[in-house]
């Protein structure tokens, strides 16, 4: 599009210069020269008009194409991102986990996952309202993303549960990450009109690692879920390994 604008600009400038020369220095004695000059101006006017006529549908097409790209990008985000927390959603989780498991099995790298469950979350909704509960979820999601490494991925697993995918992490490395996140969650401050300033929350964690015994997605998720259940049954606000 830039080259078309530039060509049109050059032709318009040339036509203007010729007209100025024709008006300021008319050649009254040379009819043939005047005829040639008018012919040249007409010849230059035709592409100008055609170019201007062409520009409008081209610009309309480019604008429509840009809007289509923006719409497609939004649809792609909606299909992979949880609207409330901004984390990756459950729909995207399974396909990504399958890819990661296949890759790490092929390359021989460790792979761990972390399940996070906010303790007594129903009481937060019942006591302060669902808007306050949504705010708590957003704060925990933001904190989780801040503490993760570049290659780690956080998902909203469902309700008040989150999952973190930890590529190239053995379970002891995942344990260290989970402990730091657990402590940070317990120290969160909630600046919300419906939540008291001294209000605190805790979270329970369940970890599992890809091993020879846990080679498929279902086994990996089941082991992490059992570890999370153990953490909650032992008093909550703790990390358990599967």
VEXDREN-2710 file (C-alpha; in Angstrom, 1 decimal):
% VEXDREN-2710
k/r/px/py/pz
1/UNK/0.0/0.0/0.0
2/UNK/2.9/2.4/0.7
3/UNK/4.2/2.1/-2.9
4/UNK/0.8/3.0/-4.3
5/UNK/0.6/6.1/-2.1
6/UNK/4.1/7.1/-3.1
7/UNK/3.4/6.6/-6.8
8/UNK/0.2/8.6/-6.6
9/UNK/2.0/11.4/-4.7
10/UNK/4.8/11.7/-7.4
11/UNK/2.3/11.8/-10.2
12/UNK/0.2/14.5/-8.5
13/UNK/3.3/16.6/-7.8
14/UNK/4.4/16.3/-11.5
15/UNK/0.9/17.2/-12.7
16/UNK/0.9/20.2/-10.5
17/UNK/4.3/21.4/-11.7
18/UNK/3.2/21.1/-15.3
19/UNK/0.0/23.0/-14.7
20/UNK/1.9/25.8/-13.0
21/UNK/4.3/26.0/-15.9
22/UNK/1.5/26.0/-18.3
23/UNK/-0.4/28.8/-16.5
24/UNK/2.6/31.0/-15.8
25/UNK/4.3/30.6/-19.2
26/UNK/1.6/29.8/-21.8
27/UNK/2.9/29.1/-25.2
28/UNK/0.3/31.0/-27.3
29/UNK/2.4/30.7/-30.5
30/UNK/2.8/27.0/-30.5
31/UNK/-0.6/25.3/-30.8
32/UNK/1.0/21.9/-31.2
33/UNK/3.0/22.3/-28.0
34/UNK/-0.1/23.4/-26.1
35/UNK/-1.9/20.4/-27.5
36/UNK/0.9/18.1/-26.4
37/UNK/0.9/19.7/-23.0
38/UNK/-2.9/19.1/-22.5
39/UNK/-2.5/15.6/-23.7
40/UNK/0.2/14.9/-21.2
41/UNK/-1.9/16.4/-18.4
42/UNK/-4.8/14.2/-19.4
43/UNK/-2.6/11.2/-19.6
44/UNK/-1.3/11.9/-16.0
45/UNK/-4.9/12.6/-14.7
46/UNK/-6.2/9.2/-15.8
47/UNK/-3.8/7.1/-13.6
48/UNK/-4.4/9.5/-10.7
49/UNK/-8.2/9.1/-10.9
50/UNK/-7.8/5.3/-11.3
51/UNK/-5.3/5.1/-8.4
52/UNK/-7.6/7.1/-6.2
53/UNK/-10.6/4.9/-7.2
54/UNK/-8.5/1.8/-6.5
55/UNK/-7.3/3.0/-3.1
56/UNK/-10.7/3.0/-1.5
57/UNK/-11.6/-0.7/-1.9
58/UNK/-8.0/-1.6/-1.1
59/UNK/-8.1/0.4/2.1
60/UNK/-11.5/-1.1/3.0
61/UNK/-10.1/-4.6/2.4
62/UNK/-7.1/-4.0/4.5
63/UNK/-9.2/-2.6/7.4
64/UNK/-11.6/-5.6/7.2
65/UNK/-8.6/-8.0/7.2
66/UNK/-7.1/-6.2/10.2
67/UNK/-10.4/-6.5/12.1
68/UNK/-10.6/-10.2/11.2
69/UNK/-7.1/-10.8/12.6
70/UNK/-8.0/-9.0/15.8
71/UNK/-11.2/-11.0/16.1
72/UNK/-9.4/-14.3/15.4
73/UNK/-6.8/-13.5/18.1
74/UNK/-9.6/-12.8/20.6
75/UNK/-11.3/-16.1/19.8
76/UNK/-8.0/-17.9/20.2
77/UNK/-7.5/-16.3/23.6
78/UNK/-11.0/-17.2/24.7
79/UNK/-10.4/-20.8/23.8
80/UNK/-7.2/-21.0/25.9
81/UNK/-7.5/-18.4/28.6
82/UNK/-9.7/-18.4/31.7
83/UNK/-11.6/-15.1/31.6
84/UNK/-11.7/-14.5/35.4
85/UNK/-8.1/-15.3/36.4
86/UNK/-6.2/-14.8/33.2
87/UNK/-4.6/-18.2/33.6
88/UNK/-4.7/-20.9/30.9
89/UNK/-8.0/-22.9/31.1
90/UNK/-8.9/-26.5/31.6
91/UNK/-9.7/-27.0/27.9
92/UNK/-6.1/-26.2/27.0
93/UNK/-4.6/-28.1/29.9
94/UNK/-5.1/-31.7/28.7
95/UNK/-3.7/-31.2/25.2
96/UNK/-0.7/-29.3/26.5
97/UNK/0.0/-31.9/29.2
98/UNK/-0.1/-34.7/26.7
99/UNK/2.4/-32.8/24.6
100/UNK/4.7/-32.2/27.5
101/UNK/4.6/-35.8/28.7
102/UNK/5.4/-37.1/25.3
103/UNK/8.3/-34.6/24.9
104/UNK/9.8/-35.3/28.4
105/UNK/9.5/-39.0/27.9
106/UNK/11.3/-38.8/24.6
107/UNK/14.1/-36.5/25.9
108/UNK/14.3/-38.1/29.4
109/UNK/13.7/-34.8/31.2
110/UNK/11.9/-34.7/34.6
111/UNK/8.4/-33.3/34.7
112/UNK/6.3/-32.4/37.7
113/UNK/2.8/-31.0/38.3
114/UNK/1.4/-29.1/41.2
115/UNK/-2.3/-29.0/42.3
116/UNK/-3.3/-26.0/44.4
117/UNK/-6.6/-25.7/46.3
118/UNK/-7.6/-22.6/48.3
119/UNK/-8.7/-23.8/51.8
120/UNK/-12.3/-23.2/52.9
121/UNK/-13.0/-21.2/49.8
122/UNK/-16.8/-21.8/50.1
123/UNK/-16.7/-19.9/53.4
124/UNK/-15.2/-16.9/51.6
125/UNK/-18.1/-16.8/49.1
126/UNK/-20.7/-17.3/51.9
127/UNK/-19.2/-14.7/54.2
128/UNK/-18.1/-12.0/51.9
129/UNK/-19.9/-12.7/48.6
130/UNK/-19.0/-14.1/45.2
131/UNK/-17.4/-10.9/44.0
132/UNK/-15.0/-11.0/46.9
133/UNK/-14.4/-14.7/46.1
134/UNK/-13.6/-13.8/42.5
135/UNK/-11.1/-11.2/43.8
136/UNK/-9.4/-13.7/45.9
137/UNK/-9.0/-16.1/43.0
138/UNK/-7.6/-13.3/40.9
139/UNK/-5.0/-12.4/43.6
140/UNK/-3.9/-16.0/44.0
141/UNK/-3.6/-16.4/40.2
142/UNK/-1.6/-13.3/39.8
143/UNK/0.7/-14.3/42.7
144/UNK/1.2/-17.7/41.2
145/UNK/2.2/-16.3/37.8
146/UNK/4.7/-13.9/39.5
147/UNK/6.5/-16.7/41.3
148/UNK/6.7/-19.1/38.4
149/UNK/9.8/-19.5/36.2
150/UNK/9.7/-18.6/32.5
151/UNK/8.8/-22.1/31.2
152/UNK/6.3/-23.0/34.0
153/UNK/2.6/-22.8/33.1
154/UNK/-0.3/-22.1/35.4
155/UNK/-3.8/-23.2/34.7
156/UNK/-7.2/-22.8/36.4
157/UNK/-8.1/-26.4/37.0
158/UNK/-11.6/-25.7/38.2
159/UNK/-13.4/-23.6/40.8
160/UNK/-10.8/-22.7/43.5
161/UNK/-8.2/-25.2/42.2
162/UNK/-5.2/-24.3/40.1
163/UNK/-2.5/-26.5/38.4
164/UNK/1.1/-25.6/37.7
165/UNK/3.0/-27.5/35.1
166/UNK/6.8/-27.6/35.9
167/UNK/8.9/-28.7/33.0
168/UNK/12.4/-30.1/33.8
169/UNK/11.6/-30.1/37.5
170/UNK/12.0/-33.1/39.8
171/UNK/9.5/-33.4/42.6
172/UNK/11.9/-31.9/45.2
173/UNK/12.3/-28.8/43.0
174/UNK/8.5/-28.7/42.8
175/UNK/8.3/-29.0/46.6
176/UNK/10.6/-26.0/47.0
177/UNK/8.4/-24.0/44.6
178/UNK/5.2/-25.1/46.3
179/UNK/6.5/-24.1/49.8
180/UNK/7.4/-20.6/48.6
181/UNK/4.0/-20.2/47.0
182/UNK/2.2/-21.6/50.1
183/UNK/3.9/-19.1/52.3
184/UNK/3.3/-16.2/49.9
185/UNK/-0.4/-17.0/49.7
186/UNK/-0.8/-17.0/53.4
187/UNK/0.7/-13.5/53.4
188/UNK/-1.5/-12.0/50.8
189/UNK/-3.2/-8.7/51.5
190/UNK/-6.7/-8.2/50.0
191/UNK/-7.6/-4.6/49.2
192/UNK/-11.3/-5.1/48.7
193/UNK/-14.2/-3.2/50.4
194/UNK/-16.0/-6.5/51.3
195/UNK/-12.9/-8.2/52.8
196/UNK/-11.5/-7.2/56.3
197/UNK/-7.9/-5.8/56.2
198/UNK/-6.7/-8.6/58.5
199/UNK/-8.2/-11.4/56.5
200/UNK/-5.9/-14.2/55.5
201/UNK/-6.2/-17.4/53.4
202/UNK/-4.2/-20.6/53.1
203/UNK/-3.9/-23.2/50.4
204/UNK/-3.1/-26.9/50.2
205/UNK/-0.8/-28.5/47.6
206/UNK/-0.5/-31.9/46.0
207/UNK/2.6/-32.8/43.8
208/UNK/3.4/-35.6/41.5
209/UNK/6.3/-36.4/39.1
210/UNK/6.5/-38.2/35.8
211/UNK/8.2/-41.5/36.5
212/UNK/8.4/-45.1/35.1
213/UNK/5.3/-45.9/37.2
214/UNK/3.4/-42.8/36.3
215/UNK/3.8/-42.6/32.5
216/UNK/0.4/-41.4/31.4
217/UNK/-1.7/-38.3/32.0
218/UNK/-4.4/-39.9/34.0
219/UNK/-1.9/-41.5/36.5
220/UNK/0.0/-38.3/36.9
221/UNK/-3.2/-36.3/37.6
222/UNK/-4.5/-39.0/39.9
223/UNK/-1.3/-39.1/42.0
224/UNK/-1.3/-35.3/42.4
225/UNK/-5.0/-35.4/43.4
226/UNK/-4.3/-38.0/46.1
227/UNK/-1.5/-35.9/47.4
228/UNK/-3.7/-32.9/47.6
229/UNK/-6.4/-34.9/49.4
230/UNK/-3.7/-36.0/51.9
231/UNK/-2.7/-32.4/52.5
232/UNK/-6.3/-31.3/53.2
233/UNK/-7.0/-34.3/55.4
234/UNK/-3.9/-33.6/57.5
235/UNK/-5.0/-30.1/58.4
236/UNK/-4.6/-28.0/55.2
237/UNK/-2.1/-25.3/54.5
238/UNK/0.6/-27.8/53.6
239/UNK/2.3/-29.5/50.7
240/UNK/2.2/-33.3/50.1
241/UNK/4.0/-35.3/47.5
242/UNK/2.5/-38.2/45.6
END
